[in-house]
């Protein structure tokens, strides 16, 4: 892989933004409602956002100062005046409306009205919730940390979750949020977004034994570790097993009709290649331990 190296100091803020926005993605969208000291409501999305702690439950989002003139956003001004907010999670059904609120409207304009969203009174904080959002987090602002004084500098808003509201429509039978139902969207670079649908969801299985720790790639035989057939993902799956099959298990699998046919049909010089191809096919079908038996033949 040929790499292009760029000194960060050689980039303008606009150039840096393009590289970082495209590379660090997808980013969840924080759709935050705030209120100023006079009761004026503001609603704005931010993709510099994530959860950073569970106990206490902390989310952090960052309103950056405008690169063109170094002015601050109304959200930042509001949380400095009234340190409370509601983080409303954005799904696909509301993403276009959400984008409307990202415009630089003048102070005093209520983005709820501009975008056609419904204000819903919060229970523990002053800013209203977005009724259309399927997850609403009422938060108090514990801290605001400035990251710089120049245009484009971030301001980390540390928000502690005090109450959570979840639409029952996105819950599964165990009252957990179902990733197939929540229909999340995320921010990419430029004008690009992505949608989390069932077609692009996948699981990564964890080690299931008592130790809960896989053997890792460094424990592989050399010919497996440096296989020309197995991908990095294949190696990752193989590295999750806690123990390798025994010699007897390997010999028993070699005697199955499935494997005898393969071994009999290949010559010794190319057998390793064909065994690795077979192992990859087994991995694609979720047969991890059988794949290891093939690789250890």
C-alpha positions as CSV (number, residue, x, y, z in Angstrom):
1,X,0.0,0.0,0.0
2,X,1.5,3.3,-1.1
3,X,0.9,6.1,1.4
4,X,0.7,9.9,0.9
5,X,2.0,11.8,3.9
6,X,0.8,15.3,4.7
7,X,2.1,17.7,7.3
8,X,-1.0,19.0,9.2
9,X,0.6,22.5,9.4
10,X,0.6,22.7,5.6
11,X,-3.2,22.5,5.3
12,X,-5.7,25.3,5.5
13,X,-8.7,24.6,7.9
14,X,-10.9,23.9,4.9
15,X,-8.4,21.4,3.5
16,X,-8.1,19.7,6.9
17,X,-11.8,19.5,7.3
18,X,-12.2,17.7,4.0
19,X,-9.6,15.1,4.9
20,X,-10.9,14.5,8.4
21,X,-14.6,14.5,7.5
22,X,-14.1,11.9,4.8
23,X,-11.6,9.8,6.8
24,X,-13.3,9.8,10.2
25,X,-16.7,8.5,9.3
26,X,-19.4,7.5,9.7
27,X,-20.1,9.9,12.5
28,X,-23.4,9.8,14.6
29,X,-25.4,12.9,14.5
30,X,-26.2,14.8,17.7
31,X,-29.4,16.8,17.1
32,X,-29.3,19.1,20.1
33,X,-32.0,21.4,21.5
34,X,-30.9,24.2,23.8
35,X,-32.4,27.3,25.3
36,X,-31.0,30.8,26.1
37,X,-31.4,32.8,29.3
38,X,-34.5,34.6,27.8
39,X,-36.2,31.3,26.9
40,X,-35.3,31.3,23.2
41,X,-35.1,27.8,21.8
42,X,-32.4,26.6,19.3
43,X,-32.1,23.3,17.5
44,X,-29.0,22.2,15.6
45,X,-27.2,19.1,14.4
46,X,-23.5,18.2,15.1
47,X,-21.5,15.3,13.8
48,X,-18.6,15.8,16.2
49,X,-20.4,13.6,18.8
50,X,-20.3,10.4,20.7
51,X,-20.8,8.6,24.0
52,X,-17.7,8.7,26.3
53,X,-18.8,7.3,29.6
54,X,-21.4,5.0,31.1
55,X,-21.0,5.6,34.8
56,X,-21.7,8.5,34.8
57,X,-23.5,8.5,31.4
58,X,-21.7,11.1,29.4
59,X,-22.1,12.3,25.8
60,X,-19.8,14.9,24.3
61,X,-20.5,17.0,21.2
62,X,-18.5,19.9,19.8
63,X,-19.9,23.1,18.2
64,X,-16.9,24.4,16.2
65,X,-16.4,28.1,15.7
66,X,-17.1,29.2,12.1
67,X,-13.9,28.9,10.1
68,X,-14.8,31.9,7.8
69,X,-15.1,34.5,10.6
70,X,-14.4,32.7,13.9
71,X,-17.9,33.4,15.2
72,X,-19.6,31.0,17.7
73,X,-22.8,29.1,17.2
74,X,-26.0,29.7,19.1
75,X,-25.9,26.2,20.6
76,X,-22.6,27.0,22.3
77,X,-23.8,30.4,23.5
78,X,-27.0,28.8,24.9
79,X,-25.3,26.0,26.9
80,X,-23.0,28.7,28.5
81,X,-26.1,30.6,29.6
82,X,-28.3,27.6,30.5
83,X,-26.2,24.5,31.0
84,X,-28.8,22.0,29.8
85,X,-29.6,20.3,26.5
86,X,-31.5,17.5,24.9
87,X,-29.7,15.2,22.5
88,X,-32.2,13.8,20.0
89,X,-31.0,10.9,17.9
90,X,-31.6,11.2,14.1
91,X,-33.1,8.4,12.0
92,X,-33.7,8.2,8.3
93,X,-37.3,9.5,8.4
94,X,-36.1,12.8,9.8
95,X,-32.7,13.4,8.2
96,X,-33.8,15.9,5.5
97,X,-35.7,17.9,8.1
98,X,-32.7,17.8,10.4
99,X,-30.5,19.2,7.6
100,X,-32.8,22.3,7.5
101,X,-31.8,23.2,11.0
102,X,-28.1,23.4,10.1
103,X,-28.6,26.7,8.3
104,X,-27.1,29.8,9.9
105,X,-30.4,31.4,10.9
106,X,-30.4,34.6,12.9
107,X,-30.5,34.6,16.7
108,X,-34.1,34.2,17.9
109,X,-35.2,32.0,15.0
110,X,-36.8,28.8,16.3
111,X,-35.5,25.9,14.1
112,X,-38.3,23.7,15.4
113,X,-40.7,25.8,13.3
114,X,-38.3,26.3,10.4
115,X,-37.9,22.5,9.9
116,X,-41.4,21.5,10.9
117,X,-40.5,19.6,14.1
118,X,-42.7,19.3,17.1
119,X,-41.6,20.6,20.5
120,X,-42.1,18.2,23.4
121,X,-41.7,19.4,26.9
122,X,-38.8,17.8,28.8
123,X,-39.2,16.4,32.3
124,X,-35.8,17.3,34.0
125,X,-34.4,20.1,31.8
126,X,-35.6,23.3,30.2
127,X,-34.9,22.7,26.5
128,X,-37.7,20.8,24.7
129,X,-37.3,17.5,23.0
130,X,-37.9,16.7,19.3
131,X,-41.1,14.6,19.3
132,X,-40.2,12.9,16.0
133,X,-36.9,11.5,17.4
134,X,-37.1,7.9,18.5
135,X,-34.5,8.4,21.2
136,X,-34.3,11.6,23.3
137,X,-31.6,12.2,26.0
138,X,-32.2,14.9,28.6
139,X,-28.8,16.2,29.7
140,X,-27.2,18.6,32.0
141,X,-24.0,20.2,30.8
142,X,-21.1,19.5,33.2
143,X,-18.4,21.4,31.3
144,X,-17.5,23.2,28.2
145,X,-13.9,22.8,27.1
146,X,-12.5,25.2,24.5
147,X,-10.0,23.6,22.1
148,X,-8.6,26.8,20.6
149,X,-9.2,30.4,19.7
150,X,-9.0,30.3,15.9
151,X,-11.8,29.7,13.4
152,X,-12.7,26.0,13.2
153,X,-11.7,25.3,16.8
154,X,-14.0,22.9,18.7
155,X,-15.7,23.4,22.0
156,X,-16.4,20.1,23.8
157,X,-19.7,20.2,25.5
158,X,-19.7,17.5,28.2
159,X,-23.3,16.5,28.7
160,X,-24.5,14.1,31.4
161,X,-27.6,12.0,30.6
162,X,-30.3,12.4,33.2
163,X,-33.3,10.9,31.5
164,X,-33.8,8.7,28.4
165,X,-37.0,8.5,26.3
166,X,-37.2,5.7,23.7
167,X,-39.9,4.9,21.2
168,X,-41.4,1.5,21.9
169,X,-41.6,1.0,18.1
170,X,-37.8,0.5,18.0
171,X,-37.5,-2.0,20.9
172,X,-37.2,-5.8,20.5
173,X,-38.8,-8.5,22.6
174,X,-36.3,-7.9,25.4
175,X,-36.9,-4.2,25.5
176,X,-33.5,-3.5,23.9
177,X,-33.1,-1.1,21.0
178,X,-33.3,-3.2,17.8
179,X,-30.6,-2.0,15.2
180,X,-32.9,-3.2,12.4
181,X,-35.7,-0.9,13.6
182,X,-34.0,2.3,14.7
183,X,-32.9,3.1,11.1
184,X,-30.0,5.3,12.0
185,X,-28.2,7.7,9.7
186,X,-24.6,9.0,10.0
187,X,-22.5,11.8,8.6
188,X,-19.8,11.2,6.1
189,X,-17.6,13.8,4.2
190,X,-19.0,16.6,2.1
191,X,-22.7,16.1,1.2
192,X,-22.6,12.4,1.9
193,X,-24.5,10.5,4.6
194,X,-25.1,6.8,5.2
195,X,-28.1,4.7,6.4
196,X,-27.8,1.7,8.7
197,X,-30.1,-0.9,7.3
198,X,-30.4,-4.6,7.7
199,X,-28.5,-5.2,4.5
200,X,-25.3,-3.6,6.0
201,X,-25.6,-4.9,9.6
202,X,-23.2,-7.7,10.6
203,X,-22.0,-9.3,13.9
204,X,-18.6,-10.1,15.1
205,X,-18.7,-13.1,17.4
206,X,-16.9,-12.9,20.8
207,X,-14.9,-15.8,22.3
208,X,-17.4,-18.0,24.1
209,X,-15.2,-19.9,26.5
210,X,-14.6,-19.2,30.2
211,X,-11.5,-17.0,29.5
212,X,-13.2,-14.9,26.9
213,X,-9.8,-14.3,25.2
214,X,-8.9,-15.5,21.7
215,X,-5.5,-17.0,20.9
216,X,-4.6,-14.2,18.5
217,X,-2.8,-14.3,15.1
218,X,0.6,-14.5,16.8
219,X,-0.2,-18.1,17.9
220,X,-0.9,-19.3,14.3
221,X,1.3,-21.7,12.5
222,X,3.5,-19.7,10.0
223,X,1.8,-21.1,6.9
224,X,-1.6,-19.9,8.2
225,X,-0.4,-16.6,9.4
226,X,1.1,-15.7,6.1
227,X,-1.5,-17.5,3.9
228,X,-1.9,-16.1,0.3
229,X,-5.6,-17.1,0.4
230,X,-6.9,-16.0,3.8
231,X,-7.9,-12.4,4.3
232,X,-7.3,-10.2,7.3
233,X,-10.9,-10.7,8.3
234,X,-10.4,-14.5,8.0
235,X,-7.4,-14.3,10.3
236,X,-9.3,-12.2,12.8
237,X,-12.1,-14.8,13.0
238,X,-9.6,-17.6,13.4
239,X,-7.8,-15.6,16.1
240,X,-11.0,-15.5,18.2
241,X,-10.9,-19.2,19.1
242,X,-9.6,-19.9,22.6
243,X,-8.1,-23.3,21.8
244,X,-7.1,-25.1,18.6
245,X,-8.6,-28.5,17.7
246,X,-6.8,-31.5,19.0
247,X,-4.7,-33.8,16.7
248,X,-7.4,-36.4,17.0
249,X,-10.1,-34.0,15.9
250,X,-8.1,-33.0,12.9
251,X,-7.5,-36.6,11.9
252,X,-11.2,-37.4,12.3
253,X,-12.2,-34.5,10.1
254,X,-9.7,-35.5,7.5
255,X,-11.4,-38.9,7.3
256,X,-14.8,-37.4,6.4
257,X,-16.1,-37.8,2.9
258,X,-16.0,-34.0,2.5
259,X,-12.2,-33.9,3.1
260,X,-11.2,-37.2,1.6
261,X,-12.5,-36.1,-1.8
262,X,-10.5,-32.9,-1.6
263,X,-7.3,-34.5,-0.5
264,X,-7.5,-37.3,-3.0
265,X,-8.1,-34.8,-5.8
266,X,-5.0,-32.7,-5.1
267,X,-1.3,-33.3,-5.4
268,X,1.0,-32.6,-2.5
269,X,2.5,-29.5,-4.1
270,X,-0.8,-27.7,-4.3
271,X,-2.5,-29.3,-1.4
272,X,-1.8,-26.4,1.0
273,X,-3.4,-23.9,-1.4
274,X,-6.5,-26.0,-1.8
275,X,-6.8,-26.6,1.9
276,X,-6.6,-22.9,2.5
277,X,-9.3,-22.3,-0.1
278,X,-11.5,-24.9,1.6
279,X,-10.9,-23.3,5.0
280,X,-11.9,-19.9,3.6
281,X,-15.1,-21.4,2.3
282,X,-15.8,-22.9,5.7
283,X,-15.2,-19.5,7.4
284,X,-17.6,-17.9,5.0
285,X,-20.2,-20.4,6.2
286,X,-19.5,-19.8,9.9
287,X,-17.7,-23.1,10.4
288,X,-14.7,-21.7,12.3
289,X,-13.5,-24.9,14.1
290,X,-13.8,-27.0,10.9
291,X,-11.8,-24.3,9.1
292,X,-9.0,-24.8,11.7
293,X,-9.1,-28.5,11.3
294,X,-8.5,-28.1,7.6
295,X,-5.7,-25.6,8.2
296,X,-4.0,-28.0,10.6
297,X,-4.0,-31.0,8.3
